[in-house]
Amino acid sequence: MPAQLEARDLHAGYGEAEVLHGITFEVPQGGVTALLGANGAGKTTTLRAICGMIRTKGEVRLGETRIDGRATEDIVRLGVGHVPDGRGTFMELTVEENLRLGAYVRKDKDVGADMEKVFGYFPKLRQRIRQQAGTLSGGEQQMLAISRALLLRPRLLLLDEPSFGLAPLIVQEIFEIMKRINREEGTSILVVEQNANLALSIADMAYLLETGRIVISGPAADISRDESVRRSYLGY
C-alpha cells in the first residue's frame, strides 16, 4: 500500500532543545496509524513537525509532495487536517461558524453537503448549530474539532489525544466514528494517543515513541500482543 505520509530521519524541537531524534515512520494511504508513548515522548511534537509549526530537519512527504520546510497554511491547503491537543475550538463563535472556518482554504466555498455529512457522523452538532462553541460539553467540543478538520476534505487527518479528558462512553463513540470516517471517506489517519488499547483497536500500524525515538513499530495487532508493550502501556 503506498504511503499517504512518509517521514524520514525527522528531527524537531524548540529553540536549542531537540525533541525528535531522527524518527522514521509512515501512514499508509487509506490506513490508520497510531503513535503511542508516555507524556513527553514527543508525540505532539511529531504532529507539529508534520504541520510545519516548529523547526525540523529531515524529510516529510505527503504522497509524492515534499512538505518539510513549507508554511503551515500551505500544508493545510495540500490536505492535512490537524485536530490539536486541546481541540483548538474558537469558543466565542457558534458551531456553524467554527465549521465554516474549517473550509477556509478550500477553493470551493459550497460546504453545505459536507456539513450534512459531518452531521451524519455527529448528529449532536446539528442540534447545537447556533450554539456558542464555548458552551458545549468536552465531548461535543472534540466532535466539533474533528468535524471542522473534515470540512477541509483532508487526505490526512492528524488527531492529538482525542480521548483526553472525556468520559469513557464518549471516547468509545468518537473512536467508532473515526473508524467510520476512515472506512467511508478513505481518509488516512495518524492518531496520537495515550490510551494505547483504544488506539490499537482502530489502527492498522503502530509506532511506540520513547524520548523522541521510535523503539517499536509494526502492525497494530502485533504491537498489541507485544509483552513489553502490554506491561508498560496496556495494563495487562
BAFI-3210 file (N, C-alpha, C; in Angstrom, 3 decimals, decimal comma, padded with zeros to 6 digits):
// residues 236
n [1|2|3|4|5|6|7|8|9|10|11|12|13|14|15|16|17|18|19|20|21|22|23|24|25|26|27|28|29|30|31|32|33|34|35|36|37|38|39|40|41|42|43|44|45|46|47|48|49|50|51|52|53|54|55|56|57|58|59|60|61|62|63|64|65|66|67|68|69|70|71|72|73|74|75|76|77|78|79|80|81|82|83|84|85|86|87|88|89|90|91|92|93|94|95|96|97|98|99|100|101|102|103|104|105|106|107|108|109|110|111|112|113|114|115|116|117|118|119|120|121|122|123|124|125|126|127|128|129|130|131|132|133|134|135|136|137|138|139|140|141|142|143|144|145|146|147|148|149|150|151|152|153|154|155|156|157|158|159|160|161|162|163|164|165|166|167|168|169|170|171|172|173|174|175|176|177|178|179|180|181|182|183|184|185|186|187|188|189|190|191|192|193|194|195|196|197|198|199|200|201|202|203|204|205|206|207|208|209|210|211|212|213|214|215|216|217|218|219|220|221|222|223|224|225|226|227|228|229|230|231|232|233|234|235|236]
n.u [000,852|000,676|002,316|000,590|001,585|004,965|007,745|011,156|014,057|013,468|013,975|013,182|012,345|012,403|013,596|016,844|016,558|016,321|013,735|012,689|014,561|015,522|013,415|011,651|008,845|005,626|002,370|000,051|-001,723|-005,131|-005,148|-004,993|-002,874|-001,267|000,345|002,094|002,911|004,396|003,691|005,573|007,071|007,256|005,154|003,114|004,831|005,666|003,362|003,155|005,506|005,026|003,093|004,493|004,853|006,920|010,538|012,326|014,299|015,171|013,112|009,808|007,043|003,999|002,144|003,450|004,574|006,919|006,861|008,198|009,611|007,782|005,252|002,787|000,127|000,263|000,662|-001,735|-003,423|-002,686|-003,998|-003,910|-005,398|-005,591|-006,230|-005,752|-004,093|-006,093|-007,977|-008,497|-010,737|-012,778|-013,986|-015,768|-017,250|-020,038|-021,182|-021,685|-020,174|-017,583|-017,346|-017,484|-015,123|-013,356|-013,294|-011,926|-009,671|-010,389|-010,993|-013,514|-016,466|-018,814|-020,070|-022,184|-023,094|-021,020|-021,201|-023,620|-022,775|-020,917|-022,685|-024,072|-022,236|-021,873|-024,492|-025,282|-024,147|-025,634|-027,897|-026,854|-026,134|-026,447|-025,376|-023,053|-019,680|-018,153|-019,923|-020,425|-020,240|-017,285|-016,964|-018,578|-017,201|-014,874|-015,934|-016,726|-014,236|-013,050|-014,889|-014,615|-012,046|-012,618|-014,126|-012,291|-011,874|-009,776|-006,819|-005,240|-005,669|-004,795|-004,755|-004,657|-004,429|-007,316|-008,969|-008,568|-009,490|-012,153|-015,289|-015,524|-017,579|-018,119|-015,635|-015,433|-017,487|-016,503|-014,190|-015,295|-016,621|-014,439|-013,369|-015,394|-015,194|-012,685|-013,169|-015,397|-014,828|-012,270|-010,177|-006,888|-005,440|-003,586|-003,142|-002,442|-002,069|-002,568|-004,081|-003,510|-004,768|-007,235|-006,352|-004,899|-006,955|-008,256|-006,299|-004,138|-001,362|001,304|003,377|005,756|006,838|009,593|011,118|011,642|012,439|011,731|010,922|009,618|007,868|005,280|002,655|-000,518|-001,924|000,091|001,695|-000,039|000,072|002,613|004,796|006,269|005,079|002,466|002,824|003,837|002,153|-000,447|-001,513|-001,858]
n.v [-001,195|002,203|005,059|007,567|009,516|010,126|010,074|010,714|010,256|012,319|015,182|017,362|020,246|022,706|025,904|025,592|023,057|019,726|017,535|015,386|012,770|012,006|010,336|007,801|007,029|005,989|006,652|004,622|004,947|005,529|004,213|003,637|004,869|004,512|006,472|005,948|006,462|007,701|010,664|013,443|012,052|012,897|012,936|014,894|016,837|015,560|015,700|018,473|018,965|017,722|019,457|021,765|023,578|023,931|024,078|021,912|019,092|016,919|014,710|015,031|013,716|014,146|012,016|012,194|014,634|016,775|018,149|019,198|022,112|023,818|026,387|026,366|026,918|026,319|023,581|022,758|023,449|021,528|019,366|018,411|017,836|018,984|018,132|019,560|018,970|019,844|020,809|023,295|024,872|027,640|029,483|031,641|031,696|030,387|026,960|026,489|028,568|027,843|025,458|026,381|027,803|025,740|025,162|027,176|027,325|026,078|026,078|025,940|027,120|026,031|024,462|023,111|020,440|018,957|019,718|018,503|015,898|015,675|016,129|013,796|012,031|013,190|013,825|015,351|017,835|019,086|019,735|021,696|023,813|026,629|027,334|028,743|027,799|027,602|026,848|024,212|020,728|018,879|016,574|017,220|019,422|018,170|016,606|018,696|019,805|017,723|017,570|020,112|019,881|017,928|019,359|020,477|018,562|016,538|014,775|013,554|013,041|014,350|013,509|014,577|013,210|012,466|011,361|012,669|013,781|013,069|011,373|007,784|006,540|008,494|008,683|006,123|006,326|008,367|007,172|005,048|006,470|007,613|005,321|004,818|007,113|006,735|004,354|004,957|007,399|007,058|008,401|008,931|008,375|009,628|008,971|010,233|009,046|008,379|006,391|003,398|000,942|001,657|003,120|001,164|-000,524|000,516|000,913|000,195|000,136|000,718|002,774|003,066|005,554|006,762|009,113|010,737|008,933|006,224|003,124|000,723|-000,773|-001,691|-003,908|-003,115|-005,131|-006,923|-005,346|-004,985|-007,445|-007,591|-008,302|-006,469|-004,039|-004,552|-004,786|-002,234|-000,300|-001,196|-002,281|-004,959]
n.w [000,000|-000,935|000,612|002,374|004,014|004,709|006,729|007,079|008,884|010,738|012,547|015,238|017,218|019,872|020,027|021,186|022,029|021,158|020,349|018,830|017,554|014,880|013,659|011,827|009,935|008,613|007,165|005,808|002,695|003,022|005,426|009,056|011,440|014,534|016,957|019,715|023,210|026,265|028,298|027,201|025,374|022,778|021,021|020,406|019,417|017,089|015,444|015,205|013,851|011,386|010,424|009,983|012,052|013,802|014,056|011,889|010,768|008,181|006,185|004,997|003,437|001,693|000,117|-003,061|-002,690|-001,295|001,912|004,088|005,478|004,336|004,674|007,293|006,478|003,765|003,877|005,006|002,870|001,069|002,035|004,710|007,681|010,975|014,233|017,103|020,314|023,005|021,353|020,002|019,515|018,514|020,851|021,159|018,888|016,973|016,566|013,837|012,655|013,435|011,989|009,334|009,220|009,021|006,345|005,127|003,475|001,200|-002,312|-003,434|-001,971|-001,255|001,142|002,147|001,606|002,711|005,355|006,018|005,838|007,990|010,058|009,887|010,966|013,489|014,984|017,180|016,855|014,913|016,348|017,918|016,346|016,259|018,598|020,920|020,778|023,084|025,036|024,762|025,747|026,816|025,218|023,028|022,071|021,185|019,131|017,460|016,808|015,326|013,245|012,112|011,025|009,123|007,301|005,685|003,802|004,088|003,002|004,794|008,204|011,260|014,586|017,857|020,869|021,146|023,099|025,454|028,639|028,452|029,056|029,377|027,751|025,818|024,628|023,475|021,604|019,923|018,889|017,475|015,493|014,210|013,050|011,194|009,575|008,430|007,032|005,365|004,095|003,242|004,353|005,385|008,571|011,278|014,524|017,648|020,848|024,288|025,388|024,782|024,238|023,036|020,776|019,369|018,757|016,551|014,708|011,883|011,641|014,008|016,058|018,627|020,685|022,446|024,423|022,134|020,189|018,017|019,223|018,928|016,255|013,906|012,616|014,054|015,391|016,056|017,709|019,859|021,004|021,955|024,547|026,178|025,542|026,380|029,148|029,836|028,654|028,146|030,384|031,180]
ca.u [000,000|001,513|002,249|-000,005|002,572|006,230|008,770|012,453|015,104|012,865|014,394|012,377|012,491|012,017|014,820|018,036|016,237|015,809|012,780|012,679|015,956|015,687|012,434|011,184|007,568|004,719|000,936|-000,397|-002,889|-006,379|-004,958|-004,944|-001,616|-001,257|001,634|001,902|004,024|004,057|003,842|006,938|007,790|007,435|004,025|002,565|005,885|005,637|002,272|003,520|006,562|004,375|002,329|005,365|004,647|008,171|011,707|012,578|015,344|014,771|012,210|008,416|006,323|002,574|002,117|004,696|004,962|007,711|006,217|009,043|010,073|006,680|004,440|001,666|-001,059|000,462|000,474|-003,184|-004,001|-002,388|-004,943|-003,598|-006,264|-004,956|-007,054|-004,671|-004,314|-006,836|-009,076|-008,376|-012,054|-012,993|-015,042|-016,741|-018,018|-021,028|-020,794|-021,662|-019,040|-016,388|-017,298|-017,169|-013,699|-012,614|-013,240|-011,487|-008,649|-010,929|-011,320|-014,983|-016,993|-020,117|-019,760|-023,435|-023,144|-020,053|-021,772|-024,596|-022,038|-020,391|-023,825|-024,378|-021,328|-022,034|-025,815|-025,436|-023,713|-026,758|-028,779|-026,146|-025,526|-026,445|-024,882|-021,660|-018,854|-017,667|-020,946|-020,551|-019,515|-015,967|-017,131|-019,121|-016,111|-013,994|-016,658|-016,658|-012,870|-012,862|-015,746|-014,000|-010,962|-013,198|-014,624|-011,173|-011,755|-008,348|-006,252|-004,637|-006,217|-003,921|-005,550|-003,770|-005,082|-008,763|-009,707|-008,143|-010,452|-013,537|-015,868|-015,265|-018,595|-017,912|-014,403|-015,766|-018,295|-015,649|-013,304|-016,112|-016,863|-013,171|-013,296|-016,321|-014,629|-011,617|-013,739|-016,348|-014,234|-010,931|-009,231|-005,776|-005,463|-002,498|-003,703|-001,556|-002,995|-002,020|-004,899|-002,974|-005,771|-008,176|-005,675|-004,569|-008,184|-008,691|-005,136|-003,514|000,048|001,560|004,751|005,916|007,842|010,156|012,093|011,968|012,936|010,812|011,560|008,883|006,931|004,764|001,187|-001,119|-002,287|001,320|002,110|-000,934|000,467|003,997|004,803|006,750|004,046|001,343|003,165|004,107|001,175|-001,801|-002,005|-002,140]
ca.v [000,000|003,403|005,891|008,901|010,360|009,432|010,877|010,044|010,891|013,585|015,823|018,547|020,725|024,072|026,607|024,738|021,716|018,774|016,604|014,209|012,472|011,247|009,249|007,409|006,325|006,327|006,393|004,102|005,585|004,901|003,441|004,303|004,618|005,011|006,859|005,744|006,846|008,403|012,114|013,880|011,181|013,595|012,652|016,159|017,456|014,917|016,282|019,865|018,919|017,422|020,636|022,920|024,539|024,072|023,830|020,492|018,660|015,612|014,730|014,651|013,722|013,855|011,402|012,448|016,026|017,033|019,244|019,797|023,439|024,638|027,083|025,572|027,118|025,583|022,159|022,599|023,510|020,254|018,359|017,878|018,359|018,782|018,347|019,649|018,760|020,997|020,932|024,478|025,403|029,077|029,411|032,731|031,516|029,316|025,690|026,670|029,425|027,009|024,513|027,106|028,135|024,557|025,127|028,494|027,239|025,430|026,975|025,987|027,516|025,393|023,441|022,591|018,977|018,408|019,893|017,431|014,653|015,614|015,982|012,379|011,406|013,810|014,474|016,325|019,153|019,716|020,300|022,807|024,578|028,067|027,498|029,168|026,606|027,550|026,297|022,778|019,812|018,500|015,618|017,934|020,238|017,282|016,301|019,890|019,949|016,730|017,970|021,275|019,368|017,196|020,330|020,722|017,397|016,203|013,488|013,031|013,630|014,198|013,634|014,625|012,819|012,709|010,861|013,361|014,487|012,723|010,190|006,580|006,279|009,475|008,267|004,971|006,822|009,116|006,242|004,321|007,379|007,701|004,131|005,022|008,127|006,077|003,342|005,518|008,505|006,700|009,362|008,385|008,955|009,426|009,316|010,263|008,667|007,672|005,200|002,506|-000,066|002,256|003,445|-000,075|-001,190|001,034|001,159|-000,856|000,173|001,457|003,103|003,427|006,605|006,993|010,210|011,230|007,873|005,099|001,933|-000,450|-000,457|-002,860|-003,988|-002,835|-006,390|-007,482|-004,475|-005,225|-008,711|-007,494|-008,424|-005,240|-003,018|-004,911|-004,467|-000,815|000,624|-001,723|-002,577|-006,361]
ca.w [000,000|-000,959|001,806|002,304|004,687|004,948|007,391|007,065|009,689|011,144|013,795|015,510|018,582|020,228|020,373|021,097|022,547|020,174|020,954|017,972|017,216|013,645|013,575|010,502|010,018|007,519|007,283|004,509|002,083|003,437|006,648|010,360|012,137|015,909|017,530|021,148|024,067|027,507|028,261|026,983|024,434|021,507|020,122|019,920|018,607|015,778|014,660|014,893|012,837|010,102|010,008|009,774|013,131|014,543|013,208|011,630|009,838|007,669|005,028|005,196|002,159|001,621|-001,202|-003,788|-002,478|-000,097|002,635|005,115|005,094|003,843|005,672|007,797|005,645|002,511|004,191|005,138|001,524|000,402|002,515|006,039|008,724|012,277|015,424|018,092|021,737|023,490|020,380|019,165|019,175|018,698|021,859|021,037|017,657|017,008|015,945|012,383|012,289|013,573|010,876|008,094|009,260|008,591|004,883|004,655|002,427|000,005|-003,422|-003,474|-000,655|-001,075|002,143|002,689|001,534|003,658|006,693|006,211|006,045|009,359|010,963|009,883|011,928|014,808|014,963|018,270|016,400|014,206|017,372|018,577|015,265|016,560|019,966|021,058|020,988|024,461|025,931|024,510|026,631|026,307|024,126|021,869|021,528|020,419|017,893|016,622|016,307|014,261|012,124|011,463|010,197|007,993|006,317|004,764|002,929|004,175|002,604|006,016|009,424|012,418|015,817|019,020|022,123|021,061|024,262|026,673|029,468|028,107|029,698|028,576|026,724|024,749|023,938|022,640|020,485|018,997|018,183|016,499|014,376|013,483|012,200|010,078|008,685|007,671|006,130|004,399|003,338|002,780|004,911|006,167|009,921|012,238|015,832|018,810|021,910|025,452|025,609|023,748|023,872|022,098|019,524|018,660|018,318|015,248|013,851|011,080|012,008|015,240|016,429|020,025|020,798|023,786|024,446|020,804|019,305|017,834|019,783|018,433|015,178|013,213|012,570|015,356|016,057|016,627|018,818|020,998|021,636|022,414|026,000|026,820|025,355|027,235|030,541|030,064|028,114|028,048|031,731|031,477]
c.u [000,889|001,310|001,534|000,932|003,817|007,218|010,057|013,466|014,653|013,374|013,511|012,580|012,070|013,269|016,022|017,742|015,668|014,930|012,702|014,083|016,047|014,721|011,988|009,899|006,738|003,276|000,471|-001,626|-004,148|-006,274|-005,012|-003,654|-001,687|000,173|001,454|003,114|003,534|004,127|005,308|007,720|008,061|006,291|003,435|003,575|005,908|004,548|002,587|004,605|005,978|003,705|003,190|005,262|005,906|009,333|011,952|013,808|014,986|013,755|010,821|007,707|004,845|002,332|003,465|005,271|005,751|007,161|007,080|009,587|008,977|005,950|003,247|000,440|-000,936|000,227|-001,013|-003,836|-003,759|-003,252|-004,597|-004,485|-005,715|-005,953|-006,100|-005,088|-004,989|-007,914|-009,043|-009,690|-012,104|-014,233|-016,131|-017,641|-019,037|-020,453|-020,691|-020,470|-017,729|-016,247|-016,910|-015,706|-012,843|-012,427|-012,592|-010,438|-009,167|-011,255|-012,826|-015,482|-018,384|-019,942|-021,012|-023,492|-022,186|-020,505|-022,786|-023,903|-021,500|-021,523|-024,300|-023,500|-021,587|-023,376|-026,022|-025,067|-024,815|-027,699|-028,172|-025,650|-025,459|-025,834|-023,416|-020,806|-018,375|-018,668|-021,151|-019,839|-018,156|-016,056|-017,639|-018,061|-015,136|-014,647|-016,589|-015,270|-012,596|-013,666|-015,159|-012,853|-011,498|-013,729|-013,527|-011,156|-010,312|-008,012|-005,703|-005,191|-005,287|-004,730|-004,632|-004,580|-006,598|-009,546|-009,491|-009,299|-011,903|-013,987|-015,697|-016,292|-018,464|-016,677|-014,690|-016,555|-017,419|-014,726|-014,074|-016,377|-015,590|-012,985|-014,206|-015,761|-013,538|-012,188|-014,573|-015,747|-012,879|-009,856|-008,141|-005,728|-004,174|-003,009|-002,631|-002,434|-002,258|-002,806|-004,552|-003,984|-006,727|-007,523|-005,379|-005,814|-008,658|-007,541|-004,745|-002,044|000,215|003,058|004,763|007,112|008,285|011,258|012,595|012,531|011,894|011,531|010,882|007,981|006,466|003,254|000,592|-001,460|-001,067|001,783|001,258|-000,602|001,885|004,032|005,231|005,748|002,864|001,612|003,219|002,949|-000,270|-002,368|-002,414|-001,014]
c.v [001,248|004,244|007,200|009,920|009,526|010,409|010,070|010,869|012,274|014,007|017,051|018,958|022,161|024,802|025,697|023,297|020,841|017,745|015,303|013,989|011,546|010,078|009,029|006,613|006,694|006,008|005,888|004,849|004,813|004,107|004,301|003,886|005,253|005,329|006,883|006,226|007,606|009,913|012,480|013,052|011,866|013,427|013,937|016,882|016,858|015,515|017,724|019,923|018,647|018,669|021,880|023,974|024,794|023,782|022,328|020,313|017,245|015,793|014,269|014,775|013,409|013,326|011,609|013,831|016,183|018,263|019,825|021,129|024,345|025,317|026,213|025,709|026,374|024,088|021,854|022,558|022,215|019,113|017,693|018,583|017,998|019,106|018,364|019,214|020,012|021,452|022,183|025,077|026,916|029,255|030,463|032,578|030,392|028,041|025,854|027,508|028,669|026,068|025,213|027,538|026,955|024,488|026,378|028,419|026,562|026,452|027,068|026,290|026,937|024,211|022,775|021,074|018,349|018,611|018,805|016,106|014,564|015,544|014,530|011,608|011,888|014,550|015,487|017,727|019,860|020,398|021,553|023,851|026,079|028,369|027,915|027,960|026,469|026,986|024,801|021,972|019,478|017,542|016,288|018,834|019,383|016,889|017,478|020,055|018,961|017,121|019,151|020,830|018,638|018,138|020,754|019,707|016,884|014,854|012,766|013,794|013,305|014,472|013,541|014,391|013,063|012,235|011,697|014,088|014,121|011,467|008,974|006,321|007,238|009,109|007,113|005,409|007,522|008,179|005,395|005,186|007,567|006,501|004,276|006,025|007,521|005,125|003,985|006,624|008,139|007,631|008,638|009,113|008,606|009,901|009,165|010,023|007,961|006,415|004,185|001,462|000,464|002,512|002,191|-000,778|-000,693|001,138|-000,073|-001,012|000,980|001,649|003,509|004,360|006,734|008,034|010,564|010,215|006,764|003,823|000,645|000,019|-001,747|-002,831|-003,830|-004,117|-007,028|-006,670|-004,757|-006,525|-008,685|-007,420|-007,126|-004,110|-003,299|-004,529|-002,965|000,097|000,106|-002,175|-004,013|-007,222]
c.w [000,000|000,287|001,508|002,913|004,935|005,563|007,447|007,843|010,163|012,524|013,990|016,956|018,718|020,694|020,164|021,498|021,440|020,890|020,160|017,417|016,010|013,514|012,130|010,659|008,800|007,893|005,924|003,997|002,457|004,722|007,897|011,045|013,512|016,319|019,040|021,919|025,279|027,290|028,079|025,986|023,099|020,536|019,531|019,044|017,202|014,891|014,279|013,822|011,456|009,548|009,801|010,853|013,943|013,599|013,078|010,757|009,431|006,563|005,428|003,851|002,387|000,220|-001,873|-003,495|-001,188|000,613|003,746|004,590|004,557|004,995|006,057|006,906|004,318|002,725|004,365|003,758|000,745|000,930|003,821|007,061|010,088|013,378|016,612|019,484|022,298|022,535|019,525|018,728|019,423|019,575|021,671|019,817|017,826|016,393|014,434|011,940|012,402|012,379|009,577|008,049|008,810|007,090|004,292|003,551|001,160|-001,078|-003,610|-002,065|-000,396|-000,137|002,702|002,709|002,529|005,099|006,995|006,510|007,480|010,381|010,998|010,855|013,351|014,867|016,075|017,805|015,619|015,210|018,012|017,570|015,542|017,927|019,949|021,445|022,427|025,443|025,720|025,590|026,016|025,127|022,866|021,243|020,721|019,101|016,921|016,024|015,166|013,031|011,373|010,557|008,972|006,912|005,342|003,622|002,915|003,558|003,834|007,202|010,582|013,678|017,025|020,291|022,092|022,273|025,511|027,361|029,224|028,844|028,797|027,478|025,547|023,942|022,992|021,412|019,455|018,223|017,163|015,268|013,556|012,561|010,989|009,076|007,822|006,639|005,020|003,531|002,747|003,296|005,699|007,508|010,656|013,583|016,902|020,027|023,042|025,761|024,517|023,301|022,817|020,754|018,711|018,129|016,961|014,243|013,039|011,463|013,282|015,435|017,887|020,146|022,244|023,666|023,047|019,843|019,190|018,267|019,332|017,309|014,535|013,125|013,966|016,113|016,713|017,834|020,056|021,714|022,189|023,947|026,686|026,684|026,272|028,683|030,774|029,676|028,120|029,377|031,969|030,942]
res [m|p|a|q|l|e|a|r|d|l|h|a|g|y|g|e|a|e|v|l|h|g|i|t|f|e|v|p|q|g|g|v|t|a|l|l|g|a|n|g|a|g|k|t|t|t|l|r|a|i|c|g|m|i|r|t|k|g|e|v|r|l|g|e|t|r|i|d|g|r|a|t|e|d|i|v|r|l|g|v|g|h|v|p|d|g|r|g|t|f|m|e|l|t|v|e|e|n|l|r|l|g|a|y|v|r|k|d|k|d|v|g|a|d|m|e|k|v|f|g|y|f|p|k|l|r|q|r|i|r|q|q|a|g|t|l|s|g|g|e|q|q|m|l|a|i|s|r|a|l|l|l|r|p|r|l|l|l|l|d|e|p|s|f|g|l|a|p|l|i|v|q|e|i|f|e|i|m|k|r|i|n|r|e|e|g|t|s|i|l|v|v|e|q|n|a|n|l|a|l|s|i|a|d|m|a|y|l|l|e|t|g|r|i|v|i|s|g|p|a|a|d|i|s|r|d|e|s|v|r|r|s|y|l|g|y]
***
